[in-house]
Amino acid sequence: YGGLIKIVLDDGKPLPAGAVVRIEGQPEEFPVALEGEAYLTGLKATNNLRAEWRGQGCNIVLSVPQSSDPLPHFGTFICKGVKP
C-alpha cells in the first residue's frame, strides 16, 4: 500500500528536501522532495518511520486509513525528537 505524506519538524518547518525516510523493518529508502513531501510504498495499517538528513534524525508514527484513491495523500505528520 502506498501514498503521499508531508513531514514537518517540531518547529513547523518542512523536513529538508534530500532527507530519506525508512519504514522500520524494511530496507527501502524513500527520498523527501520539496516541502517535506515523500511517497511511501509497502505501508501497513500502522508504521514506524525514521527520517534522516545531514546527521540528524527523527521518528513518525503513521496510521494509514483505508482508501480507494489510487494516489492517497495521508496528510501532514510531525517528525518528533530531532537528534543528531
Secondary structure as GFF3:
##gff-version 3
##sequence-region A 1 84
A	DSSP	beta_strand	3	9	.	.	.	ID=ss1
A	DSSP	beta_strand	20	23	.	.	.	ID=ss2
A	DSSP	beta_strand	29	31	.	.	.	ID=ss3
A	DSSP	three_ten_helix	34	36	.	.	.	ID=ss4
A	DSSP	beta_strand	37	40	.	.	.	ID=ss5
A	DSSP	beta_strand	46	53	.	.	.	ID=ss6
A	DSSP	beta_strand	56	63	.	.	.	ID=ss7
A	DSSP	beta_strand	73	83	.	.	.	ID=ss8
###
